[in-house]
Amino acid sequence: MAGWFEISQSKDEQFRFVLKAGNGEIILTSELYKAKASALNGIESVQKNCTDDKRYERLEAKNGKPYFNLKAANHQIIGSSQFYGSEQSRDKGIESVKANGISTVIKELLD
């Protein structure tokens, strides 16, 4: 099964999206946006940039856990991953975003 995007709203009425793999696991999380249209633009940016390996910033958190950011051409962060147990796991996460980020399925989890 292919991945999909989900848009939800936080308690303070801001919007965020997540990219889920075909197994339902979250593989990328966006920042908070004030408008739903901005979150949709973020999804479009993921779709446009996810297949380009140069758009991935491979990082290590202060606790030593690897993670990554997906960046747009203007170097703004589009989304961030979870923390992984190894660099190999992080790299698999990147491959999953590359494979699932082109999805056109958007599920709205809004009230």
PyMOL commands that place a pseudoatom at each C-alpha (Angstrom):
pseudoatom trace, name=CA, resn=MET, resi=1, chain=A, elem=C, hetatm=0, pos=[0.000, 0.000, 0.000]
pseudoatom trace, name=CA, resn=ALA, resi=2, chain=A, elem=C, hetatm=0, pos=[1.228, 3.475, -0.854]
pseudoatom trace, name=CA, resn=GLY, resi=3, chain=A, elem=C, hetatm=0, pos=[1.718, 6.251, 1.660]
pseudoatom trace, name=CA, resn=TRP, resi=4, chain=A, elem=C, hetatm=0, pos=[-0.454, 9.297, 2.249]
pseudoatom trace, name=CA, resn=PHE, resi=5, chain=A, elem=C, hetatm=0, pos=[-0.549, 12.697, 3.880]
pseudoatom trace, name=CA, resn=GLU, resi=6, chain=A, elem=C, hetatm=0, pos=[-2.742, 13.635, 6.822]
pseudoatom trace, name=CA, resn=ILE, resi=7, chain=A, elem=C, hetatm=0, pos=[-3.630, 17.198, 7.783]
pseudoatom trace, name=CA, resn=SER, resi=8, chain=A, elem=C, hetatm=0, pos=[-4.719, 17.870, 11.342]
pseudoatom trace, name=CA, resn=GLN, resi=9, chain=A, elem=C, hetatm=0, pos=[-5.330, 20.869, 13.554]
pseudoatom trace, name=CA, resn=SER, resi=10, chain=A, elem=C, hetatm=0, pos=[-3.673, 21.525, 16.914]
pseudoatom trace, name=CA, resn=LYS, resi=11, chain=A, elem=C, hetatm=0, pos=[-5.505, 22.753, 20.004]
pseudoatom trace, name=CA, resn=ASP, resi=12, chain=A, elem=C, hetatm=0, pos=[-4.476, 26.328, 19.188]
pseudoatom trace, name=CA, resn=GLU, resi=13, chain=A, elem=C, hetatm=0, pos=[-6.073, 25.897, 15.734]
pseudoatom trace, name=CA, resn=GLN, resi=14, chain=A, elem=C, hetatm=0, pos=[-2.847, 25.706, 13.745]
pseudoatom trace, name=CA, resn=PHE, resi=15, chain=A, elem=C, hetatm=0, pos=[-2.412, 23.124, 11.009]
pseudoatom trace, name=CA, resn=ARG, resi=16, chain=A, elem=C, hetatm=0, pos=[0.235, 20.471, 10.465]
pseudoatom trace, name=CA, resn=PHE, resi=17, chain=A, elem=C, hetatm=0, pos=[0.684, 17.570, 8.129]
pseudoatom trace, name=CA, resn=VAL, resi=18, chain=A, elem=C, hetatm=0, pos=[2.370, 14.231, 8.471]
pseudoatom trace, name=CA, resn=LEU, resi=19, chain=A, elem=C, hetatm=0, pos=[3.485, 11.830, 5.777]
pseudoatom trace, name=CA, resn=LYS, resi=20, chain=A, elem=C, hetatm=0, pos=[2.667, 8.230, 6.562]
pseudoatom trace, name=CA, resn=ALA, resi=21, chain=A, elem=C, hetatm=0, pos=[4.183, 5.130, 4.969]
pseudoatom trace, name=CA, resn=GLY, resi=22, chain=A, elem=C, hetatm=0, pos=[1.943, 2.404, 3.610]
pseudoatom trace, name=CA, resn=ASN, resi=23, chain=A, elem=C, hetatm=0, pos=[2.068, 0.660, 7.014]
pseudoatom trace, name=CA, resn=GLY, resi=24, chain=A, elem=C, hetatm=0, pos=[0.657, 3.785, 8.721]
pseudoatom trace, name=CA, resn=GLU, resi=25, chain=A, elem=C, hetatm=0, pos=[3.928, 4.805, 10.384]
pseudoatom trace, name=CA, resn=ILE, resi=26, chain=A, elem=C, hetatm=0, pos=[4.691, 8.542, 10.447]
pseudoatom trace, name=CA, resn=ILE, resi=27, chain=A, elem=C, hetatm=0, pos=[7.843, 9.213, 8.436]
pseudoatom trace, name=CA, resn=LEU, resi=28, chain=A, elem=C, hetatm=0, pos=[7.791, 13.031, 8.178]
pseudoatom trace, name=CA, resn=THR, resi=29, chain=A, elem=C, hetatm=0, pos=[6.181, 15.766, 10.288]
pseudoatom trace, name=CA, resn=SER, resi=30, chain=A, elem=C, hetatm=0, pos=[5.722, 19.394, 9.294]
pseudoatom trace, name=CA, resn=GLU, resi=31, chain=A, elem=C, hetatm=0, pos=[5.936, 22.553, 11.325]
pseudoatom trace, name=CA, resn=LEU, resi=32, chain=A, elem=C, hetatm=0, pos=[2.742, 24.272, 12.470]
pseudoatom trace, name=CA, resn=TYR, resi=33, chain=A, elem=C, hetatm=0, pos=[1.000, 26.564, 9.983]
pseudoatom trace, name=CA, resn=LYS, resi=34, chain=A, elem=C, hetatm=0, pos=[-1.563, 29.283, 10.699]
pseudoatom trace, name=CA, resn=ALA, resi=35, chain=A, elem=C, hetatm=0, pos=[-3.608, 28.434, 7.597]
pseudoatom trace, name=CA, resn=LYS, resi=36, chain=A, elem=C, hetatm=0, pos=[-4.713, 25.169, 6.018]
pseudoatom trace, name=CA, resn=ALA, resi=37, chain=A, elem=C, hetatm=0, pos=[-3.616, 26.515, 2.615]
pseudoatom trace, name=CA, resn=SER, resi=38, chain=A, elem=C, hetatm=0, pos=[-0.066, 26.846, 3.946]
pseudoatom trace, name=CA, resn=ALA, resi=39, chain=A, elem=C, hetatm=0, pos=[-0.087, 23.211, 5.096]
pseudoatom trace, name=CA, resn=LEU, resi=40, chain=A, elem=C, hetatm=0, pos=[-1.301, 22.182, 1.629]
pseudoatom trace, name=CA, resn=ASN, resi=41, chain=A, elem=C, hetatm=0, pos=[1.558, 24.196, 0.104]
pseudoatom trace, name=CA, resn=GLY, resi=42, chain=A, elem=C, hetatm=0, pos=[3.926, 22.293, 2.410]
pseudoatom trace, name=CA, resn=ILE, resi=43, chain=A, elem=C, hetatm=0, pos=[2.574, 18.989, 1.110]
pseudoatom trace, name=CA, resn=GLU, resi=44, chain=A, elem=C, hetatm=0, pos=[3.084, 20.208, -2.451]
pseudoatom trace, name=CA, resn=SER, resi=45, chain=A, elem=C, hetatm=0, pos=[6.673, 21.085, -1.550]
pseudoatom trace, name=CA, resn=VAL, resi=46, chain=A, elem=C, hetatm=0, pos=[7.256, 17.562, -0.181]
pseudoatom trace, name=CA, resn=GLN, resi=47, chain=A, elem=C, hetatm=0, pos=[5.863, 16.100, -3.409]
pseudoatom trace, name=CA, resn=LYS, resi=48, chain=A, elem=C, hetatm=0, pos=[8.184, 18.324, -5.450]
pseudoatom trace, name=CA, resn=ASN, resi=49, chain=A, elem=C, hetatm=0, pos=[11.379, 17.877, -3.381]
pseudoatom trace, name=CA, resn=CYS, resi=50, chain=A, elem=C, hetatm=0, pos=[11.216, 14.388, -1.855]
pseudoatom trace, name=CA, resn=THR, resi=51, chain=A, elem=C, hetatm=0, pos=[12.939, 12.526, -4.676]
pseudoatom trace, name=CA, resn=ASP, resi=52, chain=A, elem=C, hetatm=0, pos=[16.032, 14.780, -4.682]
pseudoatom trace, name=CA, resn=ASP, resi=53, chain=A, elem=C, hetatm=0, pos=[18.674, 13.368, -2.326]
pseudoatom trace, name=CA, resn=LYS, resi=54, chain=A, elem=C, hetatm=0, pos=[20.323, 16.808, -2.041]
pseudoatom trace, name=CA, resn=ARG, resi=55, chain=A, elem=C, hetatm=0, pos=[17.212, 18.080, -0.238]
pseudoatom trace, name=CA, resn=TYR, resi=56, chain=A, elem=C, hetatm=0, pos=[17.857, 15.855, 2.798]
pseudoatom trace, name=CA, resn=GLU, resi=57, chain=A, elem=C, hetatm=0, pos=[19.848, 17.176, 5.728]
pseudoatom trace, name=CA, resn=ARG, resi=58, chain=A, elem=C, hetatm=0, pos=[21.211, 14.222, 7.705]
pseudoatom trace, name=CA, resn=LEU, resi=59, chain=A, elem=C, hetatm=0, pos=[21.706, 15.238, 11.341]
pseudoatom trace, name=CA, resn=GLU, resi=60, chain=A, elem=C, hetatm=0, pos=[22.392, 13.946, 14.824]
pseudoatom trace, name=CA, resn=ALA, resi=61, chain=A, elem=C, hetatm=0, pos=[20.458, 15.153, 17.865]
pseudoatom trace, name=CA, resn=LYS, resi=62, chain=A, elem=C, hetatm=0, pos=[22.154, 16.172, 21.119]
pseudoatom trace, name=CA, resn=ASN, resi=63, chain=A, elem=C, hetatm=0, pos=[21.294, 12.731, 22.482]
pseudoatom trace, name=CA, resn=GLY, resi=64, chain=A, elem=C, hetatm=0, pos=[23.235, 11.117, 19.607]
pseudoatom trace, name=CA, resn=LYS, resi=65, chain=A, elem=C, hetatm=0, pos=[20.147, 9.905, 17.736]
pseudoatom trace, name=CA, resn=PRO, resi=66, chain=A, elem=C, hetatm=0, pos=[20.211, 10.352, 13.934]
pseudoatom trace, name=CA, resn=TYR, resi=67, chain=A, elem=C, hetatm=0, pos=[17.361, 12.177, 12.196]
pseudoatom trace, name=CA, resn=PHE, resi=68, chain=A, elem=C, hetatm=0, pos=[16.790, 14.167, 9.018]
pseudoatom trace, name=CA, resn=ASN, resi=69, chain=A, elem=C, hetatm=0, pos=[15.122, 17.274, 7.654]
pseudoatom trace, name=CA, resn=LEU, resi=70, chain=A, elem=C, hetatm=0, pos=[13.668, 17.594, 4.177]
pseudoatom trace, name=CA, resn=LYS, resi=71, chain=A, elem=C, hetatm=0, pos=[14.381, 21.061, 2.798]
pseudoatom trace, name=CA, resn=ALA, resi=72, chain=A, elem=C, hetatm=0, pos=[12.983, 23.050, -0.100]
pseudoatom trace, name=CA, resn=ALA, resi=73, chain=A, elem=C, hetatm=0, pos=[15.140, 24.681, -2.780]
pseudoatom trace, name=CA, resn=ASN, resi=74, chain=A, elem=C, hetatm=0, pos=[15.195, 27.867, -0.647]
pseudoatom trace, name=CA, resn=HIS, resi=75, chain=A, elem=C, hetatm=0, pos=[16.695, 25.798, 2.227]
pseudoatom trace, name=CA, resn=GLN, resi=76, chain=A, elem=C, hetatm=0, pos=[13.592, 26.090, 4.423]
pseudoatom trace, name=CA, resn=ILE, resi=77, chain=A, elem=C, hetatm=0, pos=[12.688, 22.951, 6.353]
pseudoatom trace, name=CA, resn=ILE, resi=78, chain=A, elem=C, hetatm=0, pos=[9.559, 21.306, 4.949]
pseudoatom trace, name=CA, resn=GLY, resi=79, chain=A, elem=C, hetatm=0, pos=[9.442, 18.444, 7.431]
pseudoatom trace, name=CA, resn=SER, resi=80, chain=A, elem=C, hetatm=0, pos=[11.463, 16.524, 9.986]
pseudoatom trace, name=CA, resn=SER, resi=81, chain=A, elem=C, hetatm=0, pos=[11.778, 12.874, 10.862]
pseudoatom trace, name=CA, resn=GLN, resi=82, chain=A, elem=C, hetatm=0, pos=[11.616, 11.075, 14.147]
pseudoatom trace, name=CA, resn=PHE, resi=83, chain=A, elem=C, hetatm=0, pos=[14.823, 10.120, 15.958]
pseudoatom trace, name=CA, resn=TYR, resi=84, chain=A, elem=C, hetatm=0, pos=[16.294, 6.826, 14.792]
pseudoatom trace, name=CA, resn=GLY, resi=85, chain=A, elem=C, hetatm=0, pos=[18.411, 4.220, 16.551]
pseudoatom trace, name=CA, resn=SER, resi=86, chain=A, elem=C, hetatm=0, pos=[21.070, 4.159, 13.827]
pseudoatom trace, name=CA, resn=GLU, resi=87, chain=A, elem=C, hetatm=0, pos=[22.226, 6.005, 10.725]
pseudoatom trace, name=CA, resn=GLN, resi=88, chain=A, elem=C, hetatm=0, pos=[21.146, 2.979, 8.679]
pseudoatom trace, name=CA, resn=SER, resi=89, chain=A, elem=C, hetatm=0, pos=[17.591, 3.274, 10.061]
pseudoatom trace, name=CA, resn=ARG, resi=90, chain=A, elem=C, hetatm=0, pos=[17.585, 7.010, 9.325]
pseudoatom trace, name=CA, resn=ASP, resi=91, chain=A, elem=C, hetatm=0, pos=[18.683, 6.349, 5.744]
pseudoatom trace, name=CA, resn=LYS, resi=92, chain=A, elem=C, hetatm=0, pos=[15.842, 3.830, 5.354]
pseudoatom trace, name=CA, resn=GLY, resi=93, chain=A, elem=C, hetatm=0, pos=[13.497, 6.563, 6.607]
pseudoatom trace, name=CA, resn=ILE, resi=94, chain=A, elem=C, hetatm=0, pos=[14.785, 8.886, 3.882]
pseudoatom trace, name=CA, resn=GLU, resi=95, chain=A, elem=C, hetatm=0, pos=[14.207, 6.182, 1.264]
pseudoatom trace, name=CA, resn=SER, resi=96, chain=A, elem=C, hetatm=0, pos=[10.663, 5.775, 2.591]
pseudoatom trace, name=CA, resn=VAL, resi=97, chain=A, elem=C, hetatm=0, pos=[9.999, 9.525, 2.236]
pseudoatom trace, name=CA, resn=LYS, resi=98, chain=A, elem=C, hetatm=0, pos=[11.391, 9.390, -1.314]
pseudoatom trace, name=CA, resn=ALA, resi=99, chain=A, elem=C, hetatm=0, pos=[9.012, 6.532, -2.146]
pseudoatom trace, name=CA, resn=ASN, resi=100, chain=A, elem=C, hetatm=0, pos=[5.908, 7.820, -0.339]
pseudoatom trace, name=CA, resn=GLY, resi=101, chain=A, elem=C, hetatm=0, pos=[6.315, 11.586, -0.597]
pseudoatom trace, name=CA, resn=ILE, resi=102, chain=A, elem=C, hetatm=0, pos=[5.019, 11.680, -4.150]
pseudoatom trace, name=CA, resn=SER, resi=103, chain=A, elem=C, hetatm=0, pos=[1.608, 10.475, -2.942]
pseudoatom trace, name=CA, resn=THR, resi=104, chain=A, elem=C, hetatm=0, pos=[-1.376, 12.579, -3.954]
pseudoatom trace, name=CA, resn=VAL, resi=105, chain=A, elem=C, hetatm=0, pos=[-3.610, 11.116, -1.237]
pseudoatom trace, name=CA, resn=ILE, resi=106, chain=A, elem=C, hetatm=0, pos=[-4.424, 13.715, 1.421]
pseudoatom trace, name=CA, resn=LYS, resi=107, chain=A, elem=C, hetatm=0, pos=[-6.639, 12.790, 4.367]
pseudoatom trace, name=CA, resn=GLU, resi=108, chain=A, elem=C, hetatm=0, pos=[-8.052, 15.641, 6.398]
pseudoatom trace, name=CA, resn=LEU, resi=109, chain=A, elem=C, hetatm=0, pos=[-8.453, 14.930, 10.111]
pseudoatom trace, name=CA, resn=LEU, resi=110, chain=A, elem=C, hetatm=0, pos=[-10.267, 18.173, 10.893]
pseudoatom trace, name=CA, resn=ASP, resi=111, chain=A, elem=C, hetatm=0, pos=[-13.287, 18.836, 13.090]
for i in range(1, 111): cmd.bond("trace and resi %d" % i, "trace and resi %d" % (i + 1))
show_as sticks, trace
zoom trace
